[in-house]
């Protein structure tokens, strides 16, 4: 009988290694989620829910609000708001422009019906009066579509400012308009 040499053992070990590498944990990547991927805090033991939401962008001329649908994945109500805001920032599809693309959502806190949003606006994320009005409208429509949101407190770098970009008055907080 012929003896198996060390080269065969090495080849067998490599083959087993390659086969076993495919048995590891896989991440669940789904398309069409507005680039959201796995929600923050999506560790083991947490239930991940999905919701179809409407996002509000502007058209190419920044003259009107454009609605687009997307699906977000989230673990709780606060995470749902974070995922919706991230989709608002990055999820504009053809025919729409995100007014929040260059903004940074530093934190989102939800307590009761009150949402506190702390943002950072670099110079390239600022617009003239019409763009600022559309940006505020897109933010309000996106967050107020969730029944649990009654008010939105917008802070810029932790401060309550009179105006988001220097043109439109920024109420503290922005309250849901029941007539709309």
LOPA-560700 format. One line per field, with one value per residue: x, y, z of N, C-alpha, C in turn; residue number from 1. Coordinates in steps of 0.05 Angstrom, whole numbers, plus 5000, padded with zeros to 4 digits. Last residue first. Layout:
// residues N
n.u <- [X / ...]
n.v <- [Y / ...]
n.w <- [Z / ...]
ca.u <- [X / ...]
ca.v <- [Y / ...]
ca.w <- [Z / ...]
c.u <- [X / ...]
c.v <- [Y / ...]
c.w <- [Z / ...]
k <- [NUM / ...]
END
This chain:
// residues 180
n.u <- [3943 / 3922 / 3961 / 4026 / 4073 / 4121 / 4187 / 4197 / 4219 / 4223 / 4262 / 4252 / 4299 / 4354 / 4396 / 4389 / 4355 / 4349 / 4360 / 4380 / 4403 / 4461 / 4486 / 4491 / 4428 / 4367 / 4299 / 4250 / 4186 / 4128 / 4104 / 4108 / 4076 / 4064 / 4104 / 4105 / 4140 / 4188 / 4177 / 4157 / 4203 / 4241 / 4216 / 4214 / 4268 / 4280 / 4248 / 4273 / 4324 / 4312 / 4294 / 4341 / 4399 / 4433 / 4486 / 4525 / 4573 / 4584 / 4553 / 4514 / 4494 / 4441 / 4399 / 4333 / 4286 / 4217 / 4164 / 4129 / 4176 / 4233 / 4288 / 4343 / 4398 / 4457 / 4478 / 4472 / 4500 / 4489 / 4489 / 4435 / 4388 / 4361 / 4369 / 4330 / 4304 / 4312 / 4332 / 4330 / 4359 / 4382 / 4410 / 4375 / 4333 / 4360 / 4370 / 4318 / 4302 / 4339 / 4322 / 4269 / 4280 / 4307 / 4262 / 4232 / 4277 / 4303 / 4292 / 4295 / 4254 / 4240 / 4210 / 4184 / 4184 / 4162 / 4188 / 4172 / 4203 / 4250 / 4301 / 4308 / 4302 / 4260 / 4273 / 4240 / 4217 / 4195 / 4152 / 4164 / 4152 / 4192 / 4210 / 4249 / 4284 / 4295 / 4355 / 4390 / 4450 / 4445 / 4435 / 4453 / 4431 / 4411 / 4445 / 4425 / 4409 / 4399 / 4346 / 4336 / 4348 / 4374 / 4403 / 4444 / 4462 / 4524 / 4538 / 4585 / 4612 / 4618 / 4660 / 4703 / 4702 / 4726 / 4778 / 4795 / 4795 / 4836 / 4880 / 4883 / 4895 / 4946 / 4974 / 4970 / 4999 / 5050 / 5066 / 5037 / 5014 / 5040 / 5008 / 5017]
n.v <- [6395 / 6403 / 6391 / 6395 / 6383 / 6433 / 6444 / 6474 / 6524 / 6542 / 6581 / 6622 / 6622 / 6639 / 6611 / 6558 / 6554 / 6603 / 6606 / 6544 / 6509 / 6468 / 6422 / 6433 / 6453 / 6418 / 6414 / 6376 / 6361 / 6324 / 6275 / 6212 / 6167 / 6164 / 6188 / 6233 / 6269 / 6259 / 6279 / 6330 / 6355 / 6351 / 6380 / 6431 / 6443 / 6444 / 6486 / 6529 / 6526 / 6539 / 6593 / 6618 / 6577 / 6527 / 6484 / 6448 / 6473 / 6486 / 6434 / 6425 / 6374 / 6365 / 6329 / 6325 / 6296 / 6287 / 6268 / 6232 / 6197 / 6213 / 6201 / 6230 / 6228 / 6263 / 6283 / 6281 / 6327 / 6343 / 6331 / 6315 / 6341 / 6344 / 6301 / 6303 / 6262 / 6234 / 6173 / 6179 / 6189 / 6171 / 6200 / 6227 / 6193 / 6150 / 6174 / 6181 / 6127 / 6110 / 6141 / 6122 / 6069 / 6077 / 6090 / 6042 / 5988 / 5968 / 5968 / 5983 / 6013 / 6024 / 6081 / 6127 / 6198 / 6262 / 6326 / 6395 / 6445 / 6469 / 6451 / 6428 / 6373 / 6370 / 6341 / 6293 / 6252 / 6184 / 6139 / 6069 / 6007 / 5973 / 5917 / 5899 / 5853 / 5841 / 5819 / 5777 / 5809 / 5878 / 5928 / 5978 / 6004 / 5956 / 5940 / 5982 / 6029 / 6042 / 6034 / 5982 / 5954 / 5890 / 5865 / 5821 / 5794 / 5761 / 5696 / 5656 / 5600 / 5564 / 5575 / 5553 / 5499 / 5498 / 5516 / 5475 / 5431 / 5447 / 5449 / 5394 / 5371 / 5393 / 5371 / 5317 / 5317 / 5330 / 5286 / 5225 / 5162 / 5101 / 5045 / 4976]
n.w <- [5189 / 5239 / 5276 / 5273 / 5324 / 5335 / 5350 / 5416 / 5379 / 5309 / 5272 / 5216 / 5162 / 5158 / 5181 / 5187 / 5232 / 5283 / 5337 / 5369 / 5422 / 5413 / 5394 / 5339 / 5341 / 5353 / 5351 / 5374 / 5356 / 5379 / 5372 / 5347 / 5340 / 5286 / 5236 / 5206 / 5229 / 5200 / 5148 / 5156 / 5180 / 5138 / 5098 / 5122 / 5126 / 5071 / 5053 / 5080 / 5058 / 5004 / 5010 / 5035 / 5019 / 5060 / 5082 / 5076 / 5073 / 5127 / 5168 / 5220 / 5262 / 5310 / 5351 / 5367 / 5406 / 5408 / 5449 / 5469 / 5507 / 5476 / 5436 / 5404 / 5364 / 5344 / 5295 / 5231 / 5188 / 5119 / 5067 / 5058 / 5064 / 5019 / 4965 / 4907 / 4853 / 4808 / 4838 / 4911 / 4974 / 5023 / 5061 / 5096 / 5101 / 5124 / 5173 / 5191 / 5197 / 5236 / 5279 / 5285 / 5300 / 5348 / 5378 / 5375 / 5354 / 5310 / 5238 / 5170 / 5119 / 5052 / 5018 / 4971 / 4964 / 4942 / 4940 / 4942 / 4900 / 4883 / 4868 / 4819 / 4830 / 4889 / 4955 / 4998 / 5046 / 5049 / 5081 / 5095 / 5119 / 5166 / 5206 / 5264 / 5301 / 5368 / 5397 / 5399 / 5376 / 5353 / 5331 / 5341 / 5279 / 5228 / 5169 / 5115 / 5089 / 5036 / 5025 / 5017 / 4971 / 4993 / 5052 / 5084 / 5141 / 5148 / 5175 / 5207 / 5168 / 5128 / 5094 / 5120 / 5109 / 5058 / 5071 / 5106 / 5072 / 5036 / 5071 / 5086 / 5036 / 5027 / 5070 / 5057 / 5009 / 5028 / 5059 / 5029 / 5043 / 5015 / 4986 / 5000]
ca.u <- [3956 / 3905 / 3939 / 4003 / 4056 / 4099 / 4168 / 4201 / 4230 / 4209 / 4262 / 4250 / 4273 / 4333 / 4398 / 4410 / 4372 / 4345 / 4336 / 4386 / 4377 / 4449 / 4477 / 4515 / 4451 / 4391 / 4323 / 4268 / 4214 / 4144 / 4087 / 4122 / 4086 / 4043 / 4103 / 4090 / 4112 / 4186 / 4189 / 4140 / 4177 / 4246 / 4222 / 4189 / 4252 / 4294 / 4243 / 4244 / 4321 / 4324 / 4276 / 4315 / 4385 / 4419 / 4468 / 4498 / 4563 / 4576 / 4576 / 4511 / 4517 / 4453 / 4422 / 4352 / 4307 / 4242 / 4184 / 4125 / 4148 / 4223 / 4259 / 4332 / 4369 / 4442 / 4495 / 4454 / 4507 / 4486 / 4515 / 4458 / 4403 / 4369 / 4367 / 4355 / 4302 / 4290 / 4331 / 4333 / 4346 / 4366 / 4425 / 4402 / 4328 / 4348 / 4393 / 4334 / 4287 / 4340 / 4349 / 4274 / 4264 / 4322 / 4284 / 4221 / 4258 / 4300 / 4298 / 4296 / 4275 / 4236 / 4232 / 4180 / 4194 / 4159 / 4185 / 4178 / 4180 / 4225 / 4295 / 4308 / 4328 / 4266 / 4265 / 4264 / 4211 / 4216 / 4155 / 4159 / 4153 / 4169 / 4212 / 4224 / 4287 / 4277 / 4337 / 4370 / 4433 / 4458 / 4422 / 4443 / 4449 / 4406 / 4437 / 4438 / 4410 / 4426 / 4355 / 4330 / 4325 / 4374 / 4380 / 4444 / 4439 / 4508 / 4535 / 4562 / 4612 / 4599 / 4633 / 4701 / 4692 / 4699 / 4761 / 4794 / 4777 / 4809 / 4871 / 4879 / 4870 / 4924 / 4971 / 4959 / 4971 / 5037 / 5059 / 5058 / 5006 / 5038 / 5024 / 5000]
ca.v <- [6388 / 6411 / 6372 / 6411 / 6371 / 6417 / 6443 / 6454 / 6505 / 6540 / 6553 / 6619 / 6615 / 6652 / 6640 / 6566 / 6532 / 6595 / 6619 / 6568 / 6517 / 6494 / 6423 / 6429 / 6454 / 6432 / 6413 / 6397 / 6357 / 6348 / 6298 / 6237 / 6172 / 6173 / 6169 / 6210 / 6269 / 6250 / 6252 / 6310 / 6353 / 6339 / 6352 / 6417 / 6440 / 6425 / 6459 / 6523 / 6522 / 6513 / 6572 / 6617 / 6602 / 6536 / 6507 / 6437 / 6462 / 6507 / 6447 / 6435 / 6392 / 6363 / 6347 / 6319 / 6316 / 6278 / 6289 / 6240 / 6203 / 6208 / 6201 / 6220 / 6228 / 6246 / 6274 / 6277 / 6304 / 6348 / 6339 / 6297 / 6334 / 6369 / 6303 / 6312 / 6275 / 6254 / 6190 / 6164 / 6201 / 6153 / 6186 / 6239 / 6220 / 6147 / 6166 / 6204 / 6145 / 6098 / 6143 / 6150 / 6075 / 6067 / 6110 / 6068 / 6001 / 5951 / 5980 / 5962 / 6014 / 6006 / 6063 / 6106 / 6172 / 6239 / 6302 / 6371 / 6431 / 6485 / 6459 / 6457 / 6384 / 6364 / 6363 / 6306 / 6276 / 6204 / 6159 / 6097 / 6022 / 5991 / 5932 / 5903 / 5873 / 5837 / 5841 / 5779 / 5785 / 5854 / 5905 / 5963 / 6006 / 5979 / 5931 / 5958 / 6028 / 6042 / 6062 / 5992 / 5971 / 5914 / 5866 / 5846 / 5794 / 5784 / 5714 / 5673 / 5620 / 5557 / 5581 / 5582 / 5508 / 5489 / 5531 / 5503 / 5432 / 5441 / 5473 / 5415 / 5363 / 5398 / 5400 / 5327 / 5309 / 5348 / 5311 / 5244 / 5189 / 5120 / 5069 / 5000]
ca.w <- [5164 / 5216 / 5272 / 5265 / 5303 / 5345 / 5327 / 5395 / 5399 / 5335 / 5281 / 5245 / 5172 / 5143 / 5181 / 5167 / 5224 / 5255 / 5326 / 5354 / 5410 / 5420 / 5422 / 5356 / 5323 / 5364 / 5334 / 5384 / 5348 / 5376 / 5376 / 5348 / 5367 / 5305 / 5258 / 5195 / 5238 / 5228 / 5152 / 5144 / 5194 / 5164 / 5093 / 5115 / 5150 / 5089 / 5043 / 5085 / 5086 / 5011 / 4999 / 5048 / 5021 / 5036 / 5086 / 5082 / 5048 / 5108 / 5156 / 5193 / 5255 / 5283 / 5351 / 5345 / 5406 / 5395 / 5443 / 5442 / 5504 / 5503 / 5437 / 5429 / 5363 / 5362 / 5317 / 5253 / 5206 / 5148 / 5078 / 5051 / 5089 / 5030 / 4994 / 4919 / 4879 / 4807 / 4814 / 4885 / 4950 / 5006 / 5040 / 5089 / 5091 / 5097 / 5156 / 5186 / 5179 / 5209 / 5269 / 5278 / 5276 / 5325 / 5374 / 5364 / 5373 / 5333 / 5263 / 5190 / 5139 / 5074 / 5024 / 4990 / 4955 / 4960 / 4924 / 4957 / 4910 / 4882 / 4895 / 4820 / 4821 / 4861 / 4937 / 4986 / 5032 / 5053 / 5060 / 5102 / 5094 / 5161 / 5181 / 5250 / 5280 / 5345 / 5392 / 5420 / 5379 / 5363 / 5320 / 5363 / 5302 / 5246 / 5195 / 5125 / 5118 / 5046 / 5028 / 5044 / 4971 / 4976 / 5034 / 5069 / 5124 / 5153 / 5152 / 5209 / 5189 / 5148 / 5085 / 5120 / 5135 / 5062 / 5052 / 5115 / 5095 / 5026 / 5057 / 5106 / 5050 / 5008 / 5068 / 5082 / 5009 / 5009 / 5072 / 5036 / 5036 / 5038 / 4983 / 5000]
c.u <- [3950 / 3917 / 3921 / 3981 / 4032 / 4082 / 4146 / 4182 / 4208 / 4222 / 4248 / 4248 / 4273 / 4305 / 4375 / 4411 / 4396 / 4365 / 4329 / 4359 / 4381 / 4422 / 4463 / 4508 / 4476 / 4413 / 4345 / 4294 / 4230 / 4173 / 4102 / 4103 / 4101 / 4054 / 4085 / 4087 / 4095 / 4157 / 4184 / 4151 / 4160 / 4220 / 4228 / 4194 / 4226 / 4278 / 4257 / 4238 / 4292 / 4320 / 4286 / 4297 / 4357 / 4409 / 4458 / 4478 / 4535 / 4563 / 4566 / 4536 / 4513 / 4477 / 4437 / 4374 / 4328 / 4261 / 4209 / 4145 / 4143 / 4193 / 4250 / 4301 / 4359 / 4412 / 4482 / 4471 / 4486 / 4494 / 4513 / 4484 / 4428 / 4386 / 4377 / 4350 / 4329 / 4287 / 4307 / 4331 / 4351 / 4352 / 4408 / 4413 / 4354 / 4342 / 4383 / 4358 / 4304 / 4325 / 4351 / 4302 / 4268 / 4307 / 4301 / 4243 / 4249 / 4280 / 4292 / 4305 / 4272 / 4260 / 4224 / 4206 / 4190 / 4170 / 4183 / 4171 / 4190 / 4201 / 4271 / 4304 / 4330 / 4293 / 4271 / 4255 / 4237 / 4209 / 4177 / 4162 / 4146 / 4174 / 4188 / 4229 / 4260 / 4280 / 4320 / 4350 / 4413 / 4439 / 4435 / 4430 / 4437 / 4426 / 4433 / 4427 / 4424 / 4429 / 4383 / 4340 / 4318 / 4348 / 4381 / 4420 / 4438 / 4485 / 4518 / 4561 / 4587 / 4597 / 4612 / 4673 / 4689 / 4687 / 4732 / 4775 / 4774 / 4788 / 4842 / 4868 / 4863 / 4897 / 4948 / 4954 / 4957 / 5007 / 5045 / 5048 / 5027 / 5031 / 5019 / 5017]
c.v <- [6359 / 6402 / 6378 / 6392 / 6389 / 6407 / 6424 / 6459 / 6497 / 6520 / 6552 / 6589 / 6612 / 6647 / 6654 / 6597 / 6541 / 6573 / 6610 / 6579 / 6544 / 6497 / 6448 / 6433 / 6454 / 6432 / 6430 / 6394 / 6381 / 6341 / 6324 / 6260 / 6199 / 6180 / 6179 / 6188 / 6248 / 6250 / 6243 / 6282 / 6331 / 6335 / 6337 / 6387 / 6425 / 6421 / 6438 / 6494 / 6515 / 6506 / 6543 / 6595 / 6597 / 6565 / 6517 / 6459 / 6450 / 6496 / 6468 / 6448 / 6399 / 6381 / 6343 / 6339 / 6307 / 6301 / 6277 / 6261 / 6210 / 6217 / 6195 / 6222 / 6215 / 6249 / 6256 / 6265 / 6303 / 6323 / 6346 / 6305 / 6318 / 6365 / 6330 / 6313 / 6282 / 6268 / 6209 / 6184 / 6185 / 6165 / 6172 / 6226 / 6233 / 6174 / 6162 / 6197 / 6169 / 6115 / 6133 / 6154 / 6103 / 6072 / 6102 / 6088 / 6028 / 5962 / 5961 / 5975 / 5991 / 6009 / 6044 / 6090 / 6152 / 6214 / 6279 / 6347 / 6405 / 6471 / 6477 / 6468 / 6414 / 6377 / 6355 / 6330 / 6291 / 6228 / 6179 / 6115 / 6051 / 6004 / 5950 / 5918 / 5874 / 5860 / 5835 / 5802 / 5790 / 5831 / 5879 / 5937 / 5991 / 5979 / 5955 / 5950 / 6005 / 6040 / 6063 / 6021 / 5982 / 5930 / 5891 / 5845 / 5821 / 5784 / 5738 / 5692 / 5637 / 5578 / 5576 / 5591 / 5538 / 5499 / 5523 / 5519 / 5460 / 5443 / 5470 / 5441 / 5384 / 5392 / 5407 / 5357 / 5319 / 5342 / 5331 / 5270 / 5209 / 5148 / 5088 / 5025]
c.w <- [5156 / 5189 / 5248 / 5258 / 5298 / 5321 / 5336 / 5371 / 5419 / 5353 / 5308 / 5252 / 5202 / 5155 / 5167 / 5164 / 5207 / 5248 / 5298 / 5343 / 5396 / 5407 / 5431 / 5386 / 5341 / 5343 / 5346 / 5367 / 5358 / 5369 / 5373 / 5350 / 5369 / 5332 / 5280 / 5216 / 5225 / 5238 / 5180 / 5149 / 5183 / 5180 / 5120 / 5111 / 5145 / 5115 / 5061 / 5076 / 5093 / 5040 / 5006 / 5036 / 5033 / 5040 / 5059 / 5085 / 5051 / 5083 / 5135 / 5183 / 5226 / 5281 / 5324 / 5347 / 5386 / 5397 / 5432 / 5432 / 5475 / 5503 / 5465 / 5428 / 5389 / 5358 / 5337 / 5276 / 5228 / 5163 / 5108 / 5065 / 5083 / 5055 / 5003 / 4949 / 4890 / 4833 / 4815 / 4862 / 4925 / 4982 / 5019 / 5064 / 5082 / 5085 / 5128 / 5169 / 5172 / 5188 / 5241 / 5267 / 5266 / 5299 / 5350 / 5360 / 5361 / 5354 / 5286 / 5216 / 5158 / 5093 / 5047 / 4994 / 4978 / 4948 / 4945 / 4939 / 4925 / 4895 / 4897 / 4848 / 4822 / 4854 / 4908 / 4971 / 5024 / 5036 / 5068 / 5077 / 5101 / 5134 / 5178 / 5224 / 5265 / 5326 / 5367 / 5416 / 5402 / 5367 / 5329 / 5355 / 5325 / 5268 / 5214 / 5152 / 5129 / 5076 / 5039 / 5047 / 4999 / 4980 / 5018 / 5050 / 5110 / 5133 / 5160 / 5185 / 5188 / 5170 / 5105 / 5111 / 5136 / 5088 / 5055 / 5097 / 5105 / 5049 / 5048 / 5094 / 5071 / 5021 / 5049 / 5081 / 5034 / 5008 / 5053 / 5048 / 5046 / 5028 / 5006 / 5000]
k <- [180 / 179 / 178 / 177 / 176 / 175 / 174 / 173 / 172 / 171 / 170 / 169 / 168 / 167 / 166 / 165 / 164 / 163 / 162 / 161 / 160 / 159 / 158 / 157 / 156 / 155 / 154 / 153 / 152 / 151 / 150 / 149 / 148 / 147 / 146 / 145 / 144 / 143 / 142 / 141 / 140 / 139 / 138 / 137 / 136 / 135 / 134 / 133 / 132 / 131 / 130 / 129 / 128 / 127 / 126 / 125 / 124 / 123 / 122 / 121 / 120 / 119 / 118 / 117 / 116 / 115 / 114 / 113 / 112 / 111 / 110 / 109 / 108 / 107 / 106 / 105 / 104 / 103 / 102 / 101 / 100 / 99 / 98 / 97 / 96 / 95 / 94 / 93 / 92 / 91 / 90 / 89 / 88 / 87 / 86 / 85 / 84 / 83 / 82 / 81 / 80 / 79 / 78 / 77 / 76 / 75 / 74 / 73 / 72 / 71 / 70 / 69 / 68 / 67 / 66 / 65 / 64 / 63 / 62 / 61 / 60 / 59 / 58 / 57 / 56 / 55 / 54 / 53 / 52 / 51 / 50 / 49 / 48 / 47 / 46 / 45 / 44 / 43 / 42 / 41 / 40 / 39 / 38 / 37 / 36 / 35 / 34 / 33 / 32 / 31 / 30 / 29 / 28 / 27 / 26 / 25 / 24 / 23 / 22 / 21 / 20 / 19 / 18 / 17 / 16 / 15 / 14 / 13 / 12 / 11 / 10 / 9 / 8 / 7 / 6 / 5 / 4 / 3 / 2 / 1]
END
